[in-house]
Amino acid sequence: MNWDTLKKFYDSHRGEVIGAMVGGFCSVAVLLIGIFNTLFIAVCTTAGYYLGKKLSQDKDYLKKLLDKVLPPGTYR
């Protein structure tokens, strides 16, 4: 197969290819490091993505979050 054929296949089946890659990665991770370690990594990755997305949308998000969690003025 040449690269043009692979690119056409990827463009027409993008969701399936990405899903298969993620599923394969998750299965290898579970086999190598265990289910709980894999779940911990997935939770930390999701939390990091969420926090990064919020910070890129609102620069003061972290200050507002800390104001909700900690007494006001504690982190400054």
N, CA, C and O atoms as a GROMACS GRO file, in nm:
protein
  304
    1MET      N    1   0.084  -0.118   0.000
    1MET     CA    2   0.000   0.000   0.000
    1MET      C    3   0.088   0.125   0.000
    1MET      O    4   0.194   0.128   0.063
    2ASN      N    5   0.043   0.224  -0.070
    2ASN     CA    6   0.118   0.350  -0.069
    2ASN      C    7   0.049   0.450   0.023
    2ASN      O    8  -0.060   0.425   0.074
    3TRP      N    9   0.115   0.564   0.045
    3TRP     CA   10   0.066   0.663   0.141
    3TRP      C   11  -0.066   0.726   0.098
    3TRP      O   12  -0.149   0.761   0.182
    4ASP      N   13  -0.087   0.741  -0.033
    4ASP     CA   14  -0.212   0.801  -0.080
    4ASP      C   15  -0.331   0.713  -0.045
    4ASP      O   16  -0.436   0.763  -0.004
    5THR      N   17  -0.316   0.582  -0.062
    5THR     CA   18  -0.424   0.488  -0.028
    5THR      C   19  -0.452   0.491   0.122
    5THR      O   20  -0.568   0.492   0.164
    6LEU      N   21  -0.345   0.493   0.203
    6LEU     CA   22  -0.364   0.499   0.348
    6LEU      C   23  -0.430   0.630   0.391
    6LEU      O   24  -0.516   0.631   0.479
    7LYS      N   25  -0.391   0.740   0.328
    7LYS     CA   26  -0.451   0.870   0.361
    7LYS      C   27  -0.598   0.872   0.325
    7LYS      O   28  -0.679   0.923   0.402
    8LYS      N   29  -0.635   0.819   0.211
    8LYS     CA   30  -0.776   0.813   0.170
    8LYS      C   31  -0.856   0.727   0.268
    8LYS      O   32  -0.967   0.763   0.308
    9PHE      N   33  -0.797   0.613   0.307
    9PHE     CA   34  -0.865   0.526   0.403
    9PHE      C   35  -0.883   0.598   0.537
    9PHE      O   36  -0.991   0.592   0.597
   10TYR      N   37  -0.778   0.665   0.583
   10TYR     CA   38  -0.787   0.738   0.711
   10TYR      C   39  -0.890   0.849   0.703
   10TYR      O   40  -0.968   0.868   0.797
   11ASP      N   41  -0.891   0.924   0.593
   11ASP     CA   42  -0.987   1.034   0.579
   11ASP      C   43  -1.131   0.985   0.577
   11ASP      O   44  -1.220   1.054   0.628
   12SER      N   45  -1.155   0.868   0.520
   12SER     CA   46  -1.292   0.818   0.513
   12SER      C   47  -1.334   0.741   0.638
   12SER      O   48  -1.453   0.720   0.660
   13HIS      N   49  -1.238   0.697   0.719
   13HIS     CA   50  -1.268   0.617   0.839
   13HIS      C   51  -1.193   0.672   0.962
   13HIS      O   52  -1.137   0.596   1.040
   14ARG      N   53  -1.191   0.803   0.977
   14ARG     CA   54  -1.114   0.867   1.083
   14ARG      C   55  -1.156   0.821   1.222
   14ARG      O   56  -1.070   0.785   1.303
   15GLY      N   57  -1.284   0.820   1.251
   15GLY     CA   58  -1.333   0.781   1.382
   15GLY      C   59  -1.298   0.637   1.418
   15GLY      O   60  -1.259   0.608   1.530
   16GLU      N   61  -1.313   0.548   1.321
   16GLU     CA   62  -1.282   0.407   1.345
   16GLU      C   63  -1.134   0.386   1.372
   16GLU      O   64  -1.096   0.307   1.459
   17VAL      N   65  -1.049   0.455   1.297
   17VAL     CA   66  -0.904   0.440   1.313
   17VAL      C   67  -0.860   0.493   1.449
   17VAL      O   68  -0.783   0.428   1.519
   18ILE      N   69  -0.908   0.612   1.486
   18ILE     CA   70  -0.872   0.669   1.616
   18ILE      C   71  -0.926   0.582   1.729
   18ILE      O   72  -0.855   0.559   1.827
   19GLY      N   73  -1.048   0.535   1.717
   19GLY     CA   74  -1.106   0.448   1.819
   19GLY      C   75  -1.028   0.318   1.835
   19GLY      O   76  -1.007   0.272   1.947
   20ALA      N   77  -0.985   0.260   1.725
   20ALA     CA   78  -0.906   0.137   1.732
   20ALA      C   79  -0.771   0.163   1.797
   20ALA      O   80  -0.722   0.080   1.874
   21MET      N   81  -0.710   0.276   1.767
   21MET     CA   82  -0.580   0.308   1.827
   21MET      C   83  -0.594   0.331   1.978
   21MET      O   84  -0.511   0.283   2.056
   22VAL      N   85  -0.697   0.403   2.019
   22VAL     CA   86  -0.719   0.428   2.162
   22VAL      C   87  -0.750   0.297   2.234
   22VAL      O   88  -0.698   0.272   2.342
   23GLY      N   89  -0.834   0.214   2.173
   23GLY     CA   90  -0.866   0.085   2.233
   23GLY      C   91  -0.744  -0.004   2.244
   23GLY      O   92  -0.726  -0.073   2.344
   24GLY      N   93  -0.661  -0.005   2.143
   24GLY     CA   94  -0.538  -0.084   2.148
   24GLY      C   95  -0.442  -0.033   2.254
   24GLY      O   96  -0.381  -0.113   2.326
   25PHE      N   97  -0.429   0.098   2.264
   25PHE     CA   98  -0.343   0.156   2.366
   25PHE      C   99  -0.393   0.121   2.506
   25PHE      O  100  -0.314   0.084   2.593
   26CYS      N  101  -0.524   0.133   2.528
   26CYS     CA  102  -0.582   0.102   2.659
   26CYS      C  103  -0.563  -0.045   2.695
   26CYS      O  104  -0.532  -0.077   2.810
   27SER      N  105  -0.581  -0.133   2.599
   27SER     CA  106  -0.565  -0.275   2.628
   27SER      C  107  -0.420  -0.310   2.662
   27SER      O  108  -0.395  -0.389   2.752
   28VAL      N  109  -0.325  -0.251   2.590
   28VAL     CA  110  -0.184  -0.274   2.621
   28VAL      C  111  -0.149  -0.217   2.758
   28VAL      O  112  -0.074  -0.279   2.834
   29ALA      N  113  -0.202  -0.099   2.789
   29ALA     CA  114  -0.175  -0.038   2.920
   29ALA      C  115  -0.230  -0.124   3.033
   29ALA      O  116  -0.163  -0.140   3.135
   30VAL      N  117  -0.349  -0.178   3.016
   30VAL     CA  118  -0.407  -0.264   3.119
   30VAL      C  119  -0.324  -0.390   3.137
   30VAL      O  120  -0.301  -0.435   3.249
   31LEU      N  121  -0.279  -0.447   3.028
   31LEU     CA  122  -0.198  -0.569   3.037
   31LEU      C  123  -0.062  -0.542   3.100
   31LEU      O  124  -0.011  -0.627   3.174
   32LEU      N  125  -0.002  -0.427   3.072
   32LEU     CA  126   0.133  -0.399   3.122
   32LEU      C  127   0.135  -0.345   3.264
   32LEU      O  128   0.219  -0.386   3.344
   33ILE      N  129   0.045  -0.252   3.298
   33ILE     CA  130   0.054  -0.187   3.429
   33ILE      C  131  -0.066  -0.214   3.520
   33ILE      O  132  -0.062  -0.176   3.637
   34GLY      N  133  -0.169  -0.277   3.471
   34GLY     CA  134  -0.283  -0.311   3.556
   34GLY      C  135  -0.400  -0.216   3.536
   34GLY      O  136  -0.386  -0.106   3.482
   35ILE      N  137  -0.516  -0.261   3.582
   35ILE     CA  138  -0.640  -0.185   3.558
   35ILE      C  139  -0.645  -0.058   3.640
   35ILE      O  140  -0.684   0.046   3.589
   36PHE      N  141  -0.607  -0.064   3.769
   36PHE     CA  142  -0.619   0.054   3.854
   36PHE      C  143  -0.518   0.162   3.816
   36PHE      O  144  -0.549   0.280   3.820
   37ASN      N  145  -0.398   0.122   3.782
   37ASN     CA  146  -0.299   0.220   3.737
   37ASN      C  147  -0.344   0.285   3.606
   37ASN      O  148  -0.325   0.405   3.588
   38THR      N  149  -0.402   0.207   3.516
   38THR     CA  150  -0.452   0.260   3.390
   38THR      C  151  -0.566   0.358   3.415
   38THR      O  152  -0.573   0.463   3.351
   39LEU      N  153  -0.657   0.323   3.506
   39LEU     CA  154  -0.768   0.413   3.538
   39LEU      C  155  -0.717   0.542   3.601
   39LEU      O  156  -0.769   0.650   3.572
   40PHE      N  157  -0.616   0.532   3.688
   40PHE     CA  158  -0.557   0.651   3.750
   40PHE      C  159  -0.498   0.743   3.643
   40PHE      O  160  -0.517   0.864   3.648
   41ILE      N  161  -0.426   0.686   3.548
   41ILE     CA  162  -0.367   0.765   3.440
   41ILE      C  163  -0.477   0.831   3.357
   41ILE      O  164  -0.464   0.947   3.318
   42ALA      N  165  -0.584   0.758   3.329
   42ALA     CA  166  -0.695   0.813   3.251
   42ALA      C  167  -0.763   0.928   3.324
   42ALA      O  168  -0.798   1.028   3.262
   43VAL      N  169  -0.783   0.914   3.455
   43VAL     CA  170  -0.847   1.020   3.533
   43VAL      C  171  -0.758   1.144   3.538
   43VAL      O  172  -0.806   1.256   3.521
   44CYS      N  173  -0.628   1.125   3.561
   44CYS     CA  174  -0.535   1.239   3.565
   44CYS      C  175  -0.526   1.309   3.429
   44CYS      O  176  -0.520   1.431   3.423
   45THR      N  177  -0.525   1.232   3.323
   45THR     CA  178  -0.521   1.289   3.188
   45THR      C  179  -0.647   1.370   3.159
   45THR      O  180  -0.640   1.479   3.103
   46THR      N  181  -0.762   1.316   3.197
   46THR     CA  182  -0.888   1.386   3.175
   46THR      C  183  -0.895   1.515   3.257
   46THR      O  184  -0.939   1.618   3.207
   47ALA      N  185  -0.850   1.509   3.383
   47ALA     CA  186  -0.850   1.628   3.467
   47ALA      C  187  -0.753   1.733   3.412
   47ALA      O  188  -0.784   1.852   3.412
   48GLY      N  189  -0.637   1.691   3.364
   48GLY     CA  190  -0.542   1.783   3.306
   48GLY      C  191  -0.595   1.848   3.179
   48GLY      O  192  -0.575   1.968   3.157
   49TYR      N  193  -0.662   1.770   3.096
   49TYR     CA  194  -0.723   1.824   2.974
   49TYR      C  195  -0.829   1.928   3.009
   49TYR      O  196  -0.834   2.036   2.950
   50TYR      N  197  -0.914   1.893   3.106
   50TYR     CA  198  -1.023   1.983   3.145
   50TYR      C  199  -0.967   2.114   3.202
   50TYR      O  200  -1.013   2.222   3.165
   51LEU      N  201  -0.870   2.104   3.292
   51LEU     CA  202  -0.811   2.222   3.352
   51LEU      C  203  -0.738   2.307   3.247
   51LEU      O  204  -0.749   2.429   3.248
   52GLY      N  205  -0.665   2.242   3.157
   52GLY     CA  206  -0.597   2.316   3.051
   52GLY      C  207  -0.693   2.386   2.957
   52GLY      O  208  -0.667   2.498   2.913
   53LYS      N  209  -0.804   2.321   2.927
   53LYS     CA  210  -0.904   2.382   2.839
   53LYS      C  211  -0.967   2.503   2.907
   53LYS      O  212  -0.986   2.607   2.843
   54LYS      N  213  -0.999   2.490   3.035
   54LYS     CA  214  -1.058   2.602   3.108
   54LYS      C  215  -0.959   2.718   3.120
   54LYS      O  216  -0.998   2.834   3.109
   55LEU      N  217  -0.832   2.687   3.144
   55LEU     CA  218  -0.730   2.792   3.156
   55LEU      C  219  -0.707   2.864   3.024
   55LEU      O  220  -0.680   2.984   3.023
   56SER      N  221  -0.718   2.793   2.914
   56SER     CA  222  -0.699   2.859   2.785
   56SER      C  223  -0.818   2.947   2.749
   56SER      O  224  -0.804   3.043   2.673
   57GLN      N  225  -0.936   2.915   2.803
   57GLN     CA  226  -1.055   2.996   2.777
   57GLN      C  227  -1.063   3.116   2.870
   57GLN      O  228  -1.104   3.225   2.829
   58ASP      N  229  -1.024   3.097   2.997
   58ASP     CA  230  -1.034   3.202   3.098
   58ASP      C  231  -0.907   3.203   3.181
   58ASP      O  232  -0.880   3.109   3.256
   59LYS      N  233  -0.828   3.308   3.169
   59LYS     CA  234  -0.698   3.315   3.237
   59LYS      C  235  -0.713   3.321   3.390
   59LYS      O  236  -0.621   3.280   3.461
   60ASP      N  237  -0.824   3.370   3.441
   60ASP     CA  238  -0.846   3.380   3.585
   60ASP      C  239  -0.920   3.260   3.641
   60ASP      O  240  -0.965   3.265   3.756
   61TYR      N  241  -0.935   3.153   3.566
   61TYR     CA  242  -1.011   3.037   3.611
   61TYR      C  243  -0.948   2.974   3.735
   61TYR      O  244  -1.020   2.937   3.828
   62LEU      N  245  -0.817   2.962   3.738
   62LEU     CA  246  -0.751   2.899   3.852
   62LEU      C  247  -0.769   2.982   3.979
   62LEU      O  248  -0.791   2.926   4.086
   63LYS      N  249  -0.762   3.113   3.968
   63LYS     CA  250  -0.785   3.200   4.085
   63LYS      C  251  -0.928   3.186   4.135
   63LYS      O  252  -0.952   3.179   4.256
   64LYS      N  253  -1.023   3.182   4.044
   64LYS     CA  254  -1.163   3.165   4.082
   64LYS      C  255  -1.186   3.029   4.148
   64LYS      O  256  -1.260   3.018   4.246
   65LEU      N  257  -1.123   2.926   4.094
   65LEU     CA  258  -1.137   2.792   4.150
   65LEU      C  259  -1.078   2.786   4.290
   65LEU      O  260  -1.138   2.728   4.381
   66LEU      N  261  -0.960   2.845   4.308
   66LEU     CA  262  -0.898   2.846   4.440
   66LEU      C  263  -0.978   2.929   4.539
   66LEU      O  264  -0.980   2.896   4.658
   67ASP      N  265  -1.043   3.036   4.494
   67ASP     CA  266  -1.130   3.114   4.582
   67ASP      C  267  -1.248   3.031   4.632
   67ASP      O  268  -1.293   3.048   4.745
   68LYS      N  269  -1.298   2.941   4.547
   68LYS     CA  270  -1.409   2.855   4.588
   68LYS      C  271  -1.363   2.749   4.687
   68LYS      O  272  -1.435   2.716   4.781
   69VAL      N  273  -1.244   2.695   4.667
   69VAL     CA  274  -1.196   2.583   4.747
   69VAL      C  275  -1.132   2.631   4.877
   69VAL      O  276  -1.160   2.577   4.984
   70LEU      N  277  -1.046   2.732   4.869
   70LEU     CA  278  -0.972   2.782   4.985
   70LEU      C  279  -1.038   2.908   5.038
   70LEU      O  280  -1.116   2.972   4.966
   71PRO      N  281  -1.008   2.946   5.161
   71PRO     CA  282  -1.057   3.077   5.210
   71PRO      C  283  -1.000   3.189   5.121
   71PRO      O  284  -0.885   3.180   5.078
   72PRO      N  285  -1.078   3.291   5.094
   72PRO     CA  286  -1.032   3.398   5.004
   72PRO      C  287  -0.902   3.461   5.052
   72PRO      O  288  -0.885   3.488   5.171
   73GLY      N  289  -0.811   3.484   4.961
   73GLY     CA  290  -0.685   3.549   4.989
   73GLY      C  291  -0.576   3.456   5.041
   73GLY      O  292  -0.465   3.502   5.069
   74THR      N  293  -0.604   3.327   5.053
   74THR     CA  294  -0.506   3.234   5.108
   74THR      C  295  -0.390   3.212   5.014
   74THR      O  296  -0.276   3.204   5.059
   75TYR      N  297  -0.415   3.202   4.886
   75TYR     CA  298  -0.310   3.166   4.789
   75TYR      C  299  -0.234   3.286   4.738
   75TYR      O  300  -0.139   3.269   4.661
   76ARG      N  301  -0.270   3.407   4.775
   76ARG     CA  302  -0.204   3.525   4.720
   76ARG      C  303  -0.091   3.570   4.804
   76ARG      O  304  -0.024   3.669   4.771
   0.00000   0.00000   0.00000
